[in-house]
Amino acid sequence: MSTIPHTHRRLRGLLLLVVLLAAAVLLAGRAAARPSDAHADASPPFGAGWMIRDVIEMPYAGGHSFADPARRRLYLFGDWLGIDVYDTDTLARLGNIPQSPAAYDLSSDGTRLYIAPYFEFSSDDPAIYLYDTASLALSRTIPYPCDDIPYCGIYALAEGPDDRLYVARADYRTFDVIDAHTGARLHTETLASPPYIPSPTLAAYGDTLYVGSSYDQTADAAGVTVFNIAGVVPVRVAFQPTETGPGRIALSAAGDYVTVGASDDVYQFRADPFAPLWHLNGYLSGVYPNGDVLAVAIESPGHDMVAVNAHDAATGAPQRAAAVQNQPHIPSHEVFLPLSDGGLALYAPPTGRLELRRPVDYAAAVPVVSSNACPSGPFRDTFDDPASGWPTRADERVVYEVAGGVYRVLLRPAGVWTGLSRGDRWGTSRIMSITAQPAVHTRGTFGLIFNLNDDWTEFYTFEMYPRGDQWFITHFHDGDWELVQLVDRNFADPYGPITLSLQRNDALGGVQLFIYNEPVALFPDLNGRLALSVGSIEGNFEVHFDNYLLAGENCLDYPNRAAPAPAVPPPAAPDAPPAPDAPPAISPPLPPRPPLQK
């Protein structure tokens, strides 16, 4: 796959023009203008996301980057710092290429990297450097004469067939076909006549060259022109318009999808025949080998949240989602890059934090259970009495027990979730709180459940993921999970106790959700039952609950209570039926629990 240049500078005479991406919009926030915008307002299913797997902190490596997900490589670079190359499986730094690209192109098989370095005030002829990506060694230097051109900054590169290279100069109206060994100019193709300056960007696959330009004179529009490049002279075969000039074109590994980033728009095309598939508002961040598109937007007008979605190559439907909180003191926004197998890299310049996330899906759901013990009035449980009403069970898969002054929940399988309730109702309660602490260093989530109905077909969760520095709210309804809110948060001690609470606030007209003593969300007044939740991301995840408090009405509405029932073991598989002796109050297995974003 040929990755299209991500140019950061253009030279005009003695002036250096830095092009900055400043505007930001929601991926789905603007009104659709075309039939192909059908997915612009869609939300990804809350059943797909990314979970953090590796993090490294490194010296400032610049704010630019590109990925080769098919070959598990990341390339990070900045002004005059060279290109640091990382293996995304191991996070090992493989080496440094001593170039600062103004333009680059990676060959379709990923073995050759062409680099045109910055040329700011040079009167010398520029050169193009070819590197072997296995050894990171320079293979050859390709001269590129300027002739009578007043400035020579190279804007875009693309490797073609038969040792030909396609070169577009910064702010110029043509592109050249040159010999990839000698640099000899074989042909010059004109896109527009003065005064138009189309600034073309290039991508090639096999015998096809895609040229994006802010103005194609033949088509009298901005867009993408397709050329057959089987011969030395390119032959125009198709054109598709875009609202603004394309700044980047990316291709799937098989060359069957063409993705175009044009200002704050992303366009997806089928390659053969060249035709539009879908469009959305956002910024193109990268393309997975299968053609799925990674697109980024700023989540709010205050630019405090950055959202990234992975979109299906053919339909544009969101497949996965993540949200990252922007740090206002950091001038550069986070960079999102696609990884192999649907993964995600998050690079935060200039802090030097590189975070690799993998796609995750929970394999099964543990049936939620309700013991429905129900003393009246305010209730505090320090978990010294095993008969205080919480579900208990111990087998080869789960342990729920009151022991040692805590309510201990152990989930031995990885990727399961469970809800546990005494049957308490919120009613006119003023506060419900619990302190929870992971007892092991494996990954998992825990939290509160509220607005729970009697048959577990609808409820909300307020959950912590300290190892991933996140908390989130979900809504289970209509047989599926919906993400309501997800926020990054730095938990100073991911293994320390965390107190969560629901507190009625009459002045605000609702119930506030607290982490420690900090209000983080506001809900309208609650109804329904209350419960605790635990989810395992890795196996043998264990949480200890302590100091449960419910002050206010507490399980007083006996006629509407579910029948008391003991806990039962989880099913052996997601599609396994409930155990034959399961009481009616036990819900059937829920759909697969949604993965986290880290």
KEVO-851849 format. One record per residue (C-alpha): residue number from 1; residue in three letters; x negated, y negated, z. Coordinates in steps of 0.02 Angstrom, whole numbers, plus 32768, in hexadecimal, padded with zeros to 4 digits. Example, Ala and Ser with C-alpha at 12.3 -4.5 7.8 and 13.67 -1.06 7.14 Angstrom:
BEGIN
{1 ALA {7D99 80E1 8186}}
{2 SER {7D54 8035 8165}}
***
This chain:
BEGIN
{1 MET {8000 8000 8000}}
{2 SER {7FC0 7F55 7FD5}}
{3 THR {7FD3 7ED9 8062}}
{4 ILE {7FED 7E29 8026}}
{5 PRO {7F7F 7D99 805C}}
{6 HIS {7FAE 7D3B 80F7}}
{7 THR {7F5B 7C96 80C9}}
{8 HIS {7F39 7C17 814F}}
{9 ARG {7EDD 7B8C 80F4}}
{10 ARG {7EE1 7B35 804D}}
{11 LEU {7E5C 7AC3 8006}}
{12 ARG {7E87 7A25 7FA6}}
{13 GLY {7DED 79BE 7F81}}
{14 LEU {7DA1 798E 8028}}
{15 LEU {7E42 79A8 808B}}
{16 LEU {7E68 7A43 80F0}}
{17 LEU {7F23 7A64 80FA}}
{18 VAL {7F59 7AD9 8184}}
{19 VAL {8001 7B27 8164}}
{20 LEU {805B 7B4C 8208}}
{21 LEU {80F7 7BB2 8224}}
{22 ALA {815D 7B43 8298}}
{23 ALA {8216 7B5F 827C}}
{24 ALA {826C 7BF1 82D0}}
{25 VAL {831A 7C38 82C1}}
{26 LEU {8379 7CD0 82FB}}
{27 LEU {836C 7D6A 8290}}
{28 ALA {8428 7D6E 8290}}
{29 GLY {8452 7CBE 82BF}}
{30 ARG {847B 7C67 821C}}
{31 ALA {8519 7C7F 81B8}}
{32 ALA {8508 7CFC 812B}}
{33 ALA {84FF 7CAD 8080}}
{34 ARG {84FB 7D4A 8014}}
{35 PRO {8552 7DF2 8011}}
{36 SER {84A8 7E40 8034}}
{37 ASP {84A6 7DE8 80DE}}
{38 ALA {851D 7E6A 8125}}
{39 HIS {84A5 7E9A 81B1}}
{40 ALA {8472 7DEA 81E1}}
{41 ASP {84E7 7DE9 8277}}
{42 ALA {84D0 7EA1 82A5}}
{43 SER {8480 7ED9 8347}}
{44 PRO {8412 7F73 8353}}
{45 PRO {845E 8005 83AF}}
{46 PHE {8428 8005 8463}}
{47 GLY {83DF 80AF 844A}}
{48 ALA {833D 807F 83F8}}
{49 GLY {82AB 8013 842B}}
{50 TRP {81F4 801A 845C}}
{51 MET {819B 8047 84FD}}
{52 ILE {80EE 800B 852C}}
{53 ARG {8067 8091 8523}}
{54 ASP {7FC1 8034 8523}}
{55 VAL {7F83 7F86 854E}}
{56 ILE {7ED7 7F39 853E}}
{57 GLU {7E98 7E8B 8568}}
{58 MET {7E10 7E4A 84F5}}
{59 PRO {7DB6 7DA8 84D2}}
{60 TYR {7E0F 7D2B 8465}}
{61 ALA {7E16 7D79 83B9}}
{62 GLY {7E74 7CF4 8359}}
{63 GLY {7F2A 7CE7 832C}}
{64 HIS {7F31 7D48 8289}}
{65 SER {7F48 7DFF 8269}}
{66 PHE {7F87 7E86 81F5}}
{67 ALA {7FA9 7F3F 8208}}
{68 ASP {7F92 7FDD 81A4}}
{69 PRO {800F 804D 81FF}}
{70 ALA {7FFC 80DE 8187}}
{71 ARG {7F45 80EC 81BA}}
{72 ARG {7F5A 80B4 826D}}
{73 ARG {7EF2 8016 8261}}
{74 LEU {7F04 7F66 82A4}}
{75 TYR {7E9F 7ED4 8260}}
{76 LEU {7E95 7E3A 82D2}}
{77 PHE {7E3B 7D9C 829E}}
{78 GLY {7E2D 7CE1 82B8}}
{79 ASP {7DCA 7C4E 8275}}
{80 TRP {7D14 7C82 8260}}
{81 LEU {7D22 7D13 82DA}}
{82 GLY {7D22 7DA0 825C}}
{83 ILE {7D9F 7E2E 8257}}
{84 ASP {7DAA 7EA4 82EB}}
{85 VAL {7DE9 7F50 82B7}}
{86 TYR {7E46 7FC0 8333}}
{87 ASP {7E82 8073 832F}}
{88 THR {7F37 806F 8368}}
{89 ASP {7F35 8122 83A8}}
{90 THR {7EA7 8105 8422}}
{91 LEU {7E9C 8046 842A}}
{92 ALA {7DE3 805C 8406}}
{93 ARG {7D8E 7FC9 83B1}}
{94 LEU {7D44 8013 8313}}
{95 GLY {7CDA 7F7D 82E5}}
{96 ASN {7CD7 7ECE 829D}}
{97 ILE {7CD8 7E92 81EA}}
{98 PRO {7C77 7DED 81E7}}
{99 GLN {7CF4 7D8E 817C}}
{100 SER {7D7F 7D11 819F}}
{101 PRO {7E00 7D2F 8118}}
{102 ALA {7E5D 7CAA 80BA}}
{103 ALA {7EA9 7D39 8055}}
{104 TYR {7E9A 7DF6 805B}}
{105 ASP {7EDF 7E92 800B}}
{106 LEU {7EDE 7F45 8047}}
{107 SER {7EE0 7FC9 7FBF}}
{108 SER {7F76 803C 7FB3}}
{109 ASP {7F15 80CD 7FFF}}
{110 GLY {7ECD 8060 8089}}
{111 THR {7E18 8085 8060}}
{112 ARG {7DE6 7FDB 8016}}
{113 LEU {7DFA 7F2F 8061}}
{114 TYR {7DE0 7E95 7FF3}}
{115 ILE {7DBC 7DF3 804D}}
{116 ALA {7DB2 7D41 800C}}
{117 PRO {7D67 7CDA 809A}}
{118 TYR {7D8C 7C25 80C5}}
{119 PHE {7D3C 7BA4 8053}}
{120 GLU {7D57 7AF9 809A}}
{121 PHE {7CDC 7A7D 804F}}
{122 SER {7C73 7AF0 7FE5}}
{123 SER {7C3F 7AC3 7F35}}
{124 ASP {7BFD 7B73 7F1B}}
{125 ASP {7C5D 7BF5 7EBC}}
{126 PRO {7CC1 7C5F 7F35}}
{127 ALA {7CAD 7D1A 7F40}}
{128 ILE {7D1D 7DAC 7F6E}}
{129 TYR {7CD9 7E2F 7FE3}}
{130 LEU {7D0B 7EE6 7FDA}}
{131 TYR {7CFD 7F4E 8079}}
{132 ASP {7D0D 8009 8095}}
{133 THR {7D8E 801D 811F}}
{134 ALA {7D44 80C2 815E}}
{135 SER {7C97 807E 8182}}
{136 LEU {7CC7 7FC3 8185}}
{137 ALA {7C2D 7FA9 8119}}
{138 LEU {7C22 7F2F 8087}}
{139 SER {7C32 7F8F 7FE4}}
{140 ARG {7C14 7F00 7F6A}}
{141 THR {7C23 7E46 7F4D}}
{142 ILE {7C8F 7E0F 7EBB}}
{143 PRO {7C66 7D62 7E74}}
{144 TYR {7CF6 7CEF 7E49}}
{145 PRO {7CC0 7C57 7DE3}}
{146 CYS {7D1C 7BB4 7DFC}}
{147 ASP {7CFD 7B70 7D4C}}
{148 ASP {7D46 7AC1 7D42}}
{149 ILE {7DC1 7ADA 7DD2}}
{150 PRO {7DAB 7A4D 7E52}}
{151 TYR {7DC2 7AC2 7EE7}}
{152 CYS {7DB3 7B7D 7EF5}}
{153 GLY {7E0F 7BB9 7F8F}}
{154 ILE {7E58 7C65 7F6B}}
{155 TYR {7F0D 7C77 7F9F}}
{156 ALA {7F38 7D2C 7F76}}
{157 LEU {7EEA 7DD0 7F3E}}
{158 ALA {7F2F 7E73 7EFB}}
{159 GLU {7ED5 7F0F 7EBE}}
{160 GLY {7F14 7F4D 7E16}}
{161 PRO {7EF2 7FE7 7DAB}}
{162 ASP {7E53 8008 7D47}}
{163 ASP {7DE1 7FA4 7DBA}}
{164 ARG {7E3F 7F02 7DA0}}
{165 LEU {7E5D 7E82 7E28}}
{166 TYR {7EE2 7DFB 7E28}}
{167 VAL {7EB5 7D54 7E75}}
{168 ALA {7F20 7CBC 7E99}}
{169 ARG {7ECF 7C17 7ECA}}
{170 ALA {7F12 7BA5 7F51}}
{171 ASP {7F93 7B26 7F13}}
{172 TYR {7F7A 7B58 7E5E}}
{173 ARG {7FF2 7B89 7DD5}}
{174 THR {7F9C 7C23 7D8F}}
{175 PHE {7F53 7CC7 7DC5}}
{176 ASP {7EBC 7D1F 7D7A}}
{177 VAL {7E99 7DD1 7D47}}
{178 ILE {7DE2 7DF8 7D6C}}
{179 ASP {7D6E 7E8C 7D62}}
{180 ALA {7D5E 7ED1 7E13}}
{181 HIS {7CA6 7EF8 7DF8}}
{182 THR {7C60 7E65 7D98}}
{183 GLY {7CDE 7DDD 7DBF}}
{184 ALA {7CF3 7DB8 7D06}}
{185 ARG {7D98 7D61 7CE0}}
{186 LEU {7DFE 7DD1 7C6C}}
{187 HIS {7E9E 7D6A 7C61}}
{188 THR {7EF5 7CD5 7CB1}}
{189 GLU {7FB2 7CDA 7CC6}}
{190 THR {8010 7C35 7CD4}}
{191 LEU {80AA 7C2B 7D44}}
{192 ALA {80D0 7B72 7D30}}
{193 SER {8090 7AD5 7CDD}}
{194 PRO {8064 7A33 7D37}}
{195 PRO {80A5 79E8 7DA5}}
{196 TYR {80E4 7A8A 7DF2}}
{197 ILE {8072 7AE2 7E6F}}
{198 PRO {80BB 7B8D 7E93}}
{199 SER {8033 7BCF 7F09}}
{200 PRO {804E 7C84 7ED7}}
{201 THR {8040 7D18 7F4C}}
{202 LEU {801C 7DC5 7F08}}
{203 ALA {803B 7E7E 7F28}}
{204 ALA {8016 7F13 7EB8}}
{205 TYR {8045 7FCA 7EB6}}
{206 GLY {800E 803A 7E28}}
{207 ASP {8032 7FE3 7D84}}
{208 THR {80A5 7F60 7DD1}}
{209 LEU {8076 7EB3 7E0F}}
{210 TYR {80ED 7E49 7E79}}
{211 VAL {80CF 7D8D 7E75}}
{212 GLY {812B 7D1C 7EED}}
{213 SER {812B 7C63 7EC5}}
{214 SER {8180 7BC3 7EFC}}
{215 TYR {81A5 7BA1 7E45}}
{216 ASP {81A5 7C15 7DB0}}
{217 GLN {81BC 7BAB 7D15}}
{218 THR {8202 7C37 7CAA}}
{219 ALA {8289 7C5D 7D2B}}
{220 ASP {8298 7BA6 7D61}}
{221 ALA {82A2 7BDE 7E18}}
{222 ALA {8241 7C17 7EAE}}
{223 GLY {8237 7CD3 7EC0}}
{224 VAL {81DB 7D72 7E94}}
{225 THR {81A3 7D9C 7DE4}}
{226 VAL {8179 7E51 7DB7}}
{227 PHE {80EF 7E75 7D39}}
{228 ASN {80BB 7F17 7CE8}}
{229 ILE {7FFD 7F1B 7CF7}}
{230 ALA {7FD6 7FBD 7C9E}}
{231 GLY {7F72 7F52 7C23}}
{232 VAL {7EFE 7EBF 7C3E}}
{233 VAL {7F84 7E3F 7C12}}
{234 PRO {8016 7E44 7C8E}}
{235 VAL {80C2 7E5C 7C40}}
{236 ARG {8156 7E09 7C97}}
{237 VAL {81E2 7E86 7CB5}}
{238 ALA {8255 7E41 7D3F}}
{239 PHE {8278 7DB0 7DB3}}
{240 GLN {82DD 7D98 7E53}}
{241 PRO {82F9 7CEE 7EA3}}
{242 THR {82DC 7CBA 7F58}}
{243 GLU {8315 7C19 7FAA}}
{244 THR {8263 7BE2 7FCF}}
{245 GLY {81BA 7C18 7F90}}
{246 PRO {8180 7CC2 7FD2}}
{247 GLY {80EE 7CB6 8049}}
{248 ARG {80D4 7D71 8059}}
{249 ILE {8100 7E11 7FFE}}
{250 ALA {80ED 7EBD 804D}}
{251 LEU {8107 7F68 8001}}
{252 SER {8137 8010 8049}}
{253 ALA {80B7 809B 8041}}
{254 ALA {810F 80EE 7FAE}}
{255 GLY {812A 8048 7F55}}
{256 ASP {81E7 8060 7F52}}
{257 TYR {8212 7FC8 7FBD}}
{258 VAL {81D9 7F14 7FA7}}
{259 THR {81EA 7EA0 803E}}
{260 VAL {81DA 7DE4 802B}}
{261 GLY {81C3 7D62 80B3}}
{262 ALA {81F4 7CB4 8078}}
{263 SER {81F1 7C2E 80FF}}
{264 ASP {8277 7C66 817B}}
{265 ASP {82C5 7CEA 810A}}
{266 VAL {82A1 7DA2 80ED}}
{267 TYR {82D5 7DF5 804B}}
{268 GLN {82D4 7EAF 8028}}
{269 PHE {82CD 7EF0 7F75}}
{270 ARG {82D0 7F9B 7F27}}
{271 ALA {8239 7FAE 7EB5}}
{272 ASP {8282 8013 7E26}}
{273 PRO {82E8 7FC6 7DE0}}
{274 PHE {82B6 7F24 7E34}}
{275 ALA {8355 7EEE 7E8D}}
{276 PRO {8387 7E9C 7F33}}
{277 LEU {83C1 7F09 7FC2}}
{278 TRP {83DA 7E92 8054}}
{279 HIS {83A6 7DED 80A2}}
{280 LEU {839B 7DA8 8152}}
{281 ASN {8360 7D0C 81AA}}
{282 GLY {82BD 7D26 8206}}
{283 TYR {8202 7D37 81EE}}
{284 LEU {81B2 7DCD 819B}}
{285 SER {8139 7E1D 8215}}
{286 GLY {8110 7EBF 81BD}}
{287 VAL {814B 7F59 8160}}
{288 TYR {8145 800E 8199}}
{289 PRO {8104 8092 811F}}
{290 ASN {81B7 80CB 80F9}}
{291 GLY {81EC 8019 80CE}}
{292 ASP {8244 7FED 8171}}
{293 VAL {822C 7F35 8195}}
{294 LEU {81EE 7EE2 8234}}
{295 ALA {8235 7E31 8240}}
{296 VAL {821E 7DB2 82CB}}
{297 ALA {8280 7D1C 8307}}
{298 ILE {8287 7CA6 839B}}
{299 GLU {8319 7CDB 8405}}
{300 SER {8351 7C34 844B}}
{301 PRO {834B 7B7B 841D}}
{302 GLY {82D1 7B60 84AC}}
{303 HIS {825C 7BE1 845F}}
{304 ASP {8255 7C3F 8504}}
{305 MET {827B 7CEA 84BB}}
{306 VAL {8231 7D3E 8423}}
{307 ALA {8297 7DC9 83D3}}
{308 VAL {8257 7E4D 835C}}
{309 ASN {82C0 7ECD 82FE}}
{310 ALA {8292 7F61 8291}}
{311 HIS {830B 7F68 81FD}}
{312 ASP {8338 7FFD 8191}}
{313 ALA {82E0 7FF2 80E9}}
{314 ALA {837A 8017 8080}}
{315 THR {8407 7FC4 80E1}}
{316 GLY {83B6 7F40 814F}}
{317 ALA {8412 7F85 81E6}}
{318 PRO {83B0 7F63 8288}}
{319 GLN {8362 8003 82C7}}
{320 ARG {82FD 7FCB 835E}}
{321 ALA {82F0 7F2C 83C3}}
{322 ALA {8280 7ED7 8441}}
{323 ALA {8282 7E2D 8496}}
{324 VAL {81E8 7DDA 84DE}}
{325 GLN {81E6 7D41 854B}}
{326 ASN {817C 7CB4 8506}}
{327 GLN {80FE 7C63 8579}}
{328 PRO {8111 7BA6 8565}}
{329 HIS {8059 7B82 858A}}
{330 ILE {8020 7BF4 84FE}}
{331 PRO {801D 7B94 8459}}
{332 SER {8022 7C2C 83E7}}
{333 HIS {80B8 7C9D 83DF}}
{334 GLU {80A7 7D59 83F1}}
{335 VAL {8079 7DBD 8357}}
{336 PHE {80DB 7E5C 8334}}
{337 LEU {8092 7EE1 82C2}}
{338 PRO {80D4 7F8B 8287}}
{339 LEU {807C 8028 82BF}}
{340 SER {8083 80DB 8283}}
{341 ASP {811D 8143 82AC}}
{342 GLY {8189 80A9 82C9}}
{343 GLY {811D 805F 8352}}
{344 LEU {8100 7FA7 8379}}
{345 ALA {8065 7F41 83A4}}
{346 LEU {807A 7EA0 8404}}
{347 TYR {7FE4 7E2D 83FD}}
{348 ALA {7FE7 7D8C 8464}}
{349 PRO {7F61 7D10 842F}}
{350 PRO {7F04 7CB9 847B}}
{351 THR {7F16 7D22 851A}}
{352 GLY {7EC9 7DB8 84C2}}
{353 ARG {7F4F 7E31 84FD}}
{354 LEU {7F71 7EBE 8483}}
{355 GLU {8003 7F2E 84AE}}
{356 LEU {8032 7FCC 844F}}
{357 ARG {80E3 800C 845E}}
{358 ARG {812A 80AF 8421}}
{359 PRO {81DD 80D3 83EB}}
{360 VAL {8239 8135 846F}}
{361 ASP {82DF 818D 8484}}
{362 TYR {8320 81E3 851D}}
{363 ALA {8337 829B 84FD}}
{364 ALA {83CC 82B9 8570}}
{365 ALA {843F 826A 85EE}}
{366 VAL {8458 82AF 869C}}
{367 PRO {8512 82B2 86CA}}
{368 VAL {853F 8225 873F}}
{369 VAL {8589 825C 87E4}}
{370 SER {85F2 820D 886D}}
{371 SER {8601 824E 891F}}
{372 ASN {8683 81CB 894F}}
{373 ALA {8661 81C9 8A09}}
{374 CYS {86BA 812C 8A3D}}
{375 PRO {86AF 80DC 8AEA}}
{376 SER {8713 803D 8AF5}}
{377 GLY {86CF 7F8E 8B11}}
{378 PRO {861E 7F4C 8AFB}}
{379 PHE {85A1 7FD8 8AEE}}
{380 ARG {84E4 7FE1 8B03}}
{381 ASP {8485 8080 8AE0}}
{382 THR {83D0 8096 8B16}}
{383 PHE {83D9 814B 8ADA}}
{384 ASP {83BD 819B 8B84}}
{385 ASP {845F 8200 8B78}}
{386 PRO {8468 8286 8AEF}}
{387 ALA {8527 827F 8B00}}
{388 SER {8535 81C7 8ACD}}
{389 GLY {858A 81F8 8A2C}}
{390 TRP {8506 81F7 89A3}}
{391 PRO {8501 8288 8927}}
{392 THR {847F 830C 8954}}
{393 ARG {8433 8395 88EC}}
{394 ALA {838E 83F2 88DC}}
{395 ASP {8361 8465 884C}}
{396 GLU {82DB 847D 87C8}}
{397 ARG {8312 83E0 876A}}
{398 VAL {8349 835C 87E8}}
{399 VAL {8343 8332 88A0}}
{400 TYR {83C0 82BD 88F3}}
{401 GLU {83AA 82BA 89AF}}
{402 VAL {83B1 824C 8A49}}
{403 ALA {830D 8272 8AA1}}
{404 GLY {8286 8215 8AFF}}
{405 GLY {82EC 8177 8B0E}}
{406 VAL {8305 8161 8A51}}
{407 TYR {8378 819D 89C8}}
{408 ARG {8301 8201 895C}}
{409 VAL {8326 8219 88A3}}
{410 LEU {82AF 8286 883E}}
{411 LEU {82C9 82A9 8785}}
{412 ARG {8255 8332 874B}}
{413 PRO {827C 832C 868F}}
{414 ALA {823F 8299 8629}}
{415 GLY {82BB 822B 85D0}}
{416 VAL {8357 8240 863B}}
{417 TRP {83C8 81C7 8698}}
{418 THR {8441 81DD 8728}}
{419 GLY {84BE 8174 8789}}
{420 LEU {84E5 8199 8840}}
{421 SER {8574 8151 88A4}}
{422 ARG {85C9 815C 894D}}
{423 GLY {8664 811B 88F5}}
{424 ASP {8658 806C 8941}}
{425 ARG {86BF 7FE3 88EF}}
{426 TRP {868A 7F2F 88DB}}
{427 GLY {8738 7EE9 88FD}}
{428 THR {8725 7E4B 8964}}
{429 SER {8672 7E72 8997}}
{430 ARG {85F7 7DE4 89AF}}
{431 ILE {8555 7E42 899A}}
{432 MET {8511 7EEB 8967}}
{433 SER {8456 7F0A 8975}}
{434 ILE {83D8 7F98 8971}}
{435 THR {831C 7FA6 897E}}
{436 ALA {82CA 801F 8906}}
{437 GLN {8216 8056 88F4}}
{438 PRO {81C4 80CD 8878}}
{439 ALA {8172 815B 88D7}}
{440 VAL {8100 8192 8849}}
{441 HIS {809B 8143 87BD}}
{442 THR {8101 818E 8730}}
{443 ARG {8171 811D 86C7}}
{444 GLY {8229 8104 86E6}}
{445 THR {82B6 808C 870D}}
{446 PHE {832B 806F 879F}}
{447 GLY {83B2 7FF6 87D0}}
{448 LEU {8468 7FD1 87F5}}
{449 ILE {8509 8001 879D}}
{450 PHE {85A3 7F92 87A8}}
{451 ASN {864E 7F80 8757}}
{452 LEU {8655 803E 8758}}
{453 ASN {86FF 808B 8730}}
{454 ASP {873D 812F 8779}}
{455 ASP {8709 81A2 86EC}}
{456 TRP {865E 8156 86BE}}
{457 THR {8697 8120 8611}}
{458 GLU {866B 806A 8632}}
{459 PHE {85ED 8013 86A2}}
{460 TYR {855B 7F99 86A6}}
{461 THR {84AA 7FBB 86E0}}
{462 PHE {842B 7F41 8729}}
{463 GLU {8385 7F9C 871B}}
{464 MET {82CD 7F80 873E}}
{465 TYR {823B 7FC3 86D9}}
{466 PRO {81A5 7F86 8740}}
{467 ARG {8122 7FE8 86DF}}
{468 GLY {815D 7F91 8640}}
{469 ASP {8170 7EE5 8691}}
{470 GLN {8228 7EDD 865F}}
{471 TRP {82D7 7EDA 86A6}}
{472 PHE {8376 7EF1 8644}}
{473 ILE {8433 7EFC 8649}}
{474 THR {8495 7F7C 85E5}}
{475 HIS {854F 7F98 85C8}}
{476 PHE {858C 804A 85AC}}
{477 HIS {8635 8049 8553}}
{478 ASP {868E 809E 84C3}}
{479 GLY {8619 8132 84D2}}
{480 ASP {8578 80D2 84B3}}
{481 TRP {84F8 805F 8501}}
{482 GLU {84E9 7FA4 84DF}}
{483 LEU {8457 7F35 8510}}
{484 VAL {8499 7E98 8566}}
{485 GLN {83F6 7E48 859C}}
{486 LEU {833E 7E76 85A0}}
{487 VAL {82BA 7E07 85F0}}
{488 ASP {81FF 7E19 8607}}
{489 ARG {81C8 7E01 86BB}}
{490 ASN {8121 7E15 870E}}
{491 PHE {8137 7E8B 87A2}}
{492 ALA {809D 7E65 880C}}
{493 ASP {80A2 7F15 8856}}
{494 PRO {80FC 7F8F 87E3}}
{495 TYR {80FA 8012 886E}}
{496 GLY {8135 7FA2 88FB}}
{497 PRO {81E6 7F92 8941}}
{498 ILE {8263 7F29 88DE}}
{499 THR {8303 7EE8 892A}}
{500 LEU {8396 7ED7 88B3}}
{501 SER {843C 7E89 88E0}}
{502 LEU {84E4 7E4D 88A2}}
{503 GLN {851F 7DB0 88FB}}
{504 ARG {85C3 7D55 88E5}}
{505 ASN {85AD 7C9A 88C4}}
{506 ASP {8650 7C3B 88D3}}
{507 ALA {8604 7B98 8898}}
{508 LEU {85CD 7BE8 87F5}}
{509 GLY {866C 7C4D 87E4}}
{510 GLY {861B 7CF7 87D4}}
{511 VAL {859F 7D76 8817}}
{512 GLN {84E4 7D58 880A}}
{513 LEU {8467 7DE4 87ED}}
{514 PHE {83CA 7DD3 8855}}
{515 ILE {831A 7E1B 884B}}
{516 TYR {82CE 7E00 88F7}}
{517 ASN {8317 7D56 8925}}
{518 GLU {831A 7D13 8874}}
{519 PRO {83BE 7D04 8813}}
{520 VAL {83A2 7D43 8762}}
{521 ALA {8452 7D54 8717}}
{522 LEU {8507 7D24 8737}}
{523 PHE {859F 7D90 8716}}
{524 PRO {8659 7D68 8728}}
{525 ASP {86A2 7DB0 87C6}}
{526 LEU {8687 7E6B 87C9}}
{527 ASN {8702 7EFA 87D9}}
{528 GLY {86F4 7FB6 87DF}}
{529 ARG {867C 8025 883C}}
{530 LEU {85C2 8017 8867}}
{531 ALA {8536 8094 8852}}
{532 LEU {8479 80AC 8842}}
{533 SER {841C 80DD 87A4}}
{534 VAL {8377 8136 8783}}
{535 GLY {832C 815F 86D9}}
{536 SER {828E 81C1 86B3}}
{537 ILE {821F 818F 8623}}
{538 GLU {8197 820A 8654}}
{539 GLY {81B4 82AA 86B4}}
{540 ASN {81B9 82B6 8772}}
{541 PHE {81F3 8203 878C}}
{542 GLU {8224 81E3 8840}}
{543 VAL {8276 814D 8894}}
{544 HIS {829C 812C 894B}}
{545 PHE {8333 80C1 8977}}
{546 ASP {8345 806B 8A1F}}
{547 ASN {83AB 7FE6 8A7A}}
{548 TYR {844E 7FF5 8A19}}
{549 LEU {84C8 7F6C 8A49}}
{550 LEU {8579 7F4B 8A11}}
{551 ALA {85CA 7EBC 8A6E}}
{552 GLY {8682 7EA5 8A4B}}
{553 GLU {8709 7F19 8A0C}}
{554 ASN {86C2 7FC7 89FD}}
{555 CYS {8723 805B 89B8}}
{556 LEU {87C9 8028 8A04}}
{557 ASP {8838 8050 896E}}
{558 TYR {884C 810A 898D}}
{559 PRO {88DB 812A 8910}}
{560 ASN {886C 80F4 887E}}
{561 ARG {87D1 8151 88B3}}
{562 ALA {878B 81E1 884E}}
{563 ALA {8797 8288 88A6}}
{564 PRO {8702 82AD 8919}}
{565 ALA {8683 831C 88C8}}
{566 PRO {85D4 835D 88F0}}
{567 ALA {8542 8341 887B}}
{568 VAL {8522 83C2 87F3}}
{569 PRO {8485 83EA 878F}}
{570 PRO {846D 8395 86E6}}
{571 PRO {848F 83F6 8647}}
{572 ALA {8401 8451 85F4}}
{573 ALA {8411 83EA 8554}}
{574 PRO {846D 834F 8518}}
{575 ASP {84F2 83B6 84C1}}
{576 ALA {8507 8436 854C}}
{577 PRO {85B8 843E 8595}}
{578 PRO {85D5 8414 864D}}
{579 ALA {85B3 84A0 86C7}}
{580 PRO {864B 8513 86D4}}
{581 ASP {8663 84EB 878D}}
{582 ALA {864E 8430 8778}}
{583 PRO {86D9 83D3 87D4}}
{584 PRO {874A 8361 876D}}
{585 ALA {86F9 82C3 87B6}}
{586 ILE {8654 82EA 8760}}
{587 SER {8644 8293 86B9}}
{588 PRO {860B 82F3 861F}}
{589 PRO {8559 82CC 85E4}}
{590 LEU {8545 821C 85A3}}
{591 PRO {84FA 81F9 84F7}}
{592 PRO {843C 81F3 84F2}}
{593 ARG {83FC 816B 8564}}
{594 PRO {83B5 80D8 8501}}
{595 PRO {82F9 80BE 8501}}
{596 LEU {82A3 8027 8547}}
{597 GLN {8248 7FA1 84E5}}
{598 LYS {81A2 7FCC 8535}}
***
